[in-house]
Amino acid sequence: MSEWLVLSLAMAAACAVVLAIVFFNQRRIGEDDDPNETPDVIEYMTMMIGVIYAIVLGLAIAGVWEGRGAAQEYVRQEAQALHEISVRSEVYPPAVRGRIRADVDAYVTYVVDTEWREMADHGNLSDHSAQLLERIRRDVTDYEPQTDHEGQAYQPLVDQVGAVDDARNARGQSAGATMPGVVWFGLIAGALVTVGLIFTLQIRRSFRELLLAGLFSALIAFLLFLIWDFDAPFGRGVAATAEPFFAQFPHLGLKD
């Protein structure tokens, strides 16, 4: 099922629940009920709880968005380091250079075509990509430079391999969901409390009040969905992309 369809259903369900409660609640209120009797303290508490929950939602959205941005940066660093390895191997003999570039291309192709789905589905890296990276490391470190020019390129190549390894590990650590379960409990409980408090203000069945109640509940549902969607940087709708690999290795004909 599409994530946007899930969002639409969640927002519609939130609106339906709130409006249904309003409808049935109004049926049991007597004609002598006065909506102006709502105590001032209830209005104050409703406002303060709404403000506090809005701050919590804002912090949660900022946190998961920052996590997504960091995940995208790890991908960029990994792609850039691999590109540097491929380019800087130009000073090596054709056989060595060809082996390094072939292994780099094999690693990039596997990450984009196979490991990306592994991260999206299971939130972790595969062992095969580690093996492919180890082949690149062996290609670089096992070769003994024959000239001063090759010797000057050797250590930077080794450093770039280390940069790939570091970026890959960081990408793996950011692949899964980052929001703890207790935070989700607080967000959902806060949403129920915040939406529920609108009934303490003796809401009526006028079109204006029903519209505002429905829009408010739909907004809460949308913001919770947004947090959930950003929480897995590689696995959901608004996810980090493999675009840096596409940009650095256009000759591979990779497809998203």
N, C-alpha and C positions, 0 to 999 in steps of 0.2 A: 504494500500500500504506500502511495506517495506520502512523503512527509508533509507536504502542503495540504493534502487532503486530510491528514490527521489533524493538522492545525485548524483547518476550517471546521471539522467536526467538533474539536475541543472547544472552540470559541462558540459555536452554535449551541453545544450542550451547556456551556456555562450560562449563556443568555437564557436558555430554556429553563434551567433549574431556578435561576433567580426570578424570572417572570412567573413561573408556576408557584413559587413560594408567595410572591406578592399577591397573586390571584386568590389562592386559597386562604391566605391570611386575611384578606379583606372581607371574605365571606363570613368570618366569625366575629368581626368587629361590629359592635352595636352602632346604631344611628346617632347615639348621643356622645360618641367618642370625639374628642377635640384634638386634632393634630398639633395645635399650638401649645399643648401642654408638655411637650418634650422638654425635660430639664436642660438647663444650659450646660451642666457638667457633662451630659451625654454628648452634646454637640462638640464640646471641647475635646473629650476623650476620643471621639471618632476622628476628629481632625488630626490629633497628635499621633494616633496609631497609624493613620493613613500616611502621614509624613514619614514616620519611622520606617514603615514597610517600603515606602518609595525609595528611601535611602538604601535599605538592604538590597532591594532589587537592582538599583543602580550599581552598587558595589559588586554584586554577583555578575551582572552583565559586563562590567569593566574587567573583572577578573578572567572570565572565560574568553573575552575578546583579546585580552593581552596574551593568554595562552595560545590562541589561534595564531596571533601575529608572531609569537616566538617560534611556533612550529613551522610557519612559512619561512622564517629566517633560517632555521636549521636546514631546510631543504635548499635554500639559496646557497648557503655556505658549502654544503656537500657538493652541489652541482658545480660551483665555482672551483673548488679544490680539484675535482675530477677533471675539469677542463684544463686547469693549470698543469696537471700531470700529463695529459695528452699533448699539450702544446710544448712543454719544456723538455719532453723526451725527444724533441727534434734533433738535439745534438748527439744522440746515441746512434750507433750503427743501424742500418735499415732493419736487420733481423730483430734486434732488441727493441727498437722503436715500434715495429709492427706488432710484436707480442704485447707490449705494454698497452698500446692503443686498442688492440683487439680485446684484451681483458677489461679495459675500461668500458668499452662499448658493450660488452657482455653484461657487466655489472649494471650499467645504466638501464639497459633494456630489461633486465630482470626486475630491477626496482620499480620501474614504471609499469610494466605489463603484469607483473605477478605480485611483488611484495606490497604494492600499494593496496591491492584488494585484501591482502592478509592483514594489513594495518586497519583497514576500514571494518573488516568483519570481526577480527579477534583482538585488535589493539596491541599487537606485538610484531616483532620482526621475525624473519625466517632464518634458519640456520644456513640455507644455501647462499644467501647474500653475504654472510660472514665468510663463507668459503671463497666466494668470488673476490671479496676484498683482500683476503689473505693471498690469493694468487697475484693480485696487483702489487701487494707488499713484497712478495718474493721476487717478482719481476724487477722491481726497483732496487731492492737491497742486495740481491745476489749478484748483480752485475758489478764487476770491478772496472772503474773508469780507466781508459787507456791513454787519455790525453788530459792536459790541464783544463781544457774547455769542458770536457765531460766531468772532470773532478769538481769543477765549480758548480755544475748543475746537479750533482749527486745529492748534496745535503738539502737543498730546496725541494727536490723531489720527495725525499724521505719525509720532510716536514709536511708536505701537501698530503701524503698518504696518512700521516697522523691526523691532519685536519679532517680528512674524509671520515676516518674512524670516529673521531670525536663528534662530528656532526651527525653521523649515523646513529650513534648511541643516544644523542640528545633527541633525535627524531623518534627513536623507539620509545623513549621515556615519555614523550608527549603524545604518543599515538592513542592511548586510552583515555577514558573519562577522568576528569580531574576533580569534579565536585564530590565531596564526601556525602555519604548517605544522610548523615545528621543535618547537613546543610539543606539537602532537598526536603527533609522532614520539616525544617524550619520555614522554608519558602512556601511549601504547600499549606502548612498549618497557618502561616501568616496570611496567605491568600484567602483561606476560608474565614478567618477571623475578620479580615478587612472587608470582604464582601458581605459577611453576615452582619456587620455593624450598621450597614445602611438600613436594616430593618428596625433598628432602635430609634430611627428618626421618624417612624410612623409614615412610611412611604405610601402614597395613594396610587390608584390605578389610572391616573391621568396620563395622557400620551407623553407628555414631557418627562414625567418622573420615570415612567417605564423605559423610555428611550435612554435616559441617562443611566439607569440601573443596568440595562442591557449592554450599553457601550462600555461601562466601567468594568463589568465582569469579563467582557470580551477582551478588553485591554490587558487585564491581569492574566488571562489565559495566553494571550499572544506573547507577553513578556516572559512568562514561564517557558513557553515553547522556544523562544529565542535563546534563553539560557541553556536549555537542553540541547538545542541544535549546535551551539558554539562549544559545548562541553567536550565533544569528541572532534578534535581539529582535523582528523583525516577521514571521519566516518559518516558525516551527515551532509545536509544540503549546502550550507555555507561553510565549506571545508577548505583547508589548505590544498593547494594544487601542485601538480608536478611541472608547472610552467617553466621554472628555472632549468630543468633538464631538457625540455623542448627547445629552449632558447640556446643553450650551450651545445647541444648535440643535434642540430637540425638534420644532419646527414643520416641519422638513424631512422628517420621517418616515423617517429613515435607519435602515438595518438592517445588522447585523454580518454 
